[in-house]
């Protein structure tokens, strides 16, 4: 696929003149990982940043097998565990907030940094805005007419267990439909934000694994189909002709972060210490069913 250069509508030359260029790490997972491994690695990277063991990290990754992720404080009973089991999915709890997501046929990003990282300074929404600008630019590199939801948008208490039902402030839309959702955590001296870009497939598949009665499931499926979309739908492409590889999305998103946040990247692998910490987090938390249920 030919990448296109979008209009620079977020950061102009004068704005960038006040930002000192920086070098961040870029970790691109070539092979998909389990849900427990993905969440453990994100936390291990964030902890390493908090300990001043390296610069901020931008990570791109995928999931195998498909996994249903719950927000940090979401009720485990929101999920139909029997359907999850029958479909061969995993259940994992994110270290960030939000509601359930089905991770399959998607591109996922994470940003991990020390809490005082200048590009993520301020509050939660300030960091959301900065990262959203980079994500929108990355999507425009792919030819998507992507936009940010207004900063005034807030998700109400009546929203369902499905994360993609509606956008919240600064989340990404295309044609008025939610395209990318993100969640952020600020604790233990770090900022961690990650989010999902569904590439193709039925955006309503998540409804099948939620613990809902038939009437509510049918209504929510209809709502979700109208309110959310995949990258293929945003591009108006048939899935069998969609010419967007994982590598192409990684390249486009990298460029979005470079241009919008005055960054360059050093491509790295996980350090031995990060691998060890992630393994411990899988045992103690993300791969521990009792921990997942009781959160």
Secondary structure, DSSP 8 states (H G I E B T S, - for coil): ---------S--HHHHHTS--EEEEEEE-SS-B-HHHHHHHHHHHHHHHHTTSSS-EEEEE-BSS-EEEE-TT--GGGB-HHHHHHTT-EEEE-SS-S-BEEESSEEEEEEEEETT-GGG-SSHHHHHHHHHHHHHHHHHHTT--EEE--TT----TT--SBGGGS--TT-EEETTEEEEEEEEEEETTEEEEEEEEE-SS-GGGGGGGB---HHHHHHHHHHHHHHB--HHHHHT--GGG----HHHHHHHHHHHHHHHHTEEEEE----HHHHHHHHHHIIIIIT-HHHHHH-
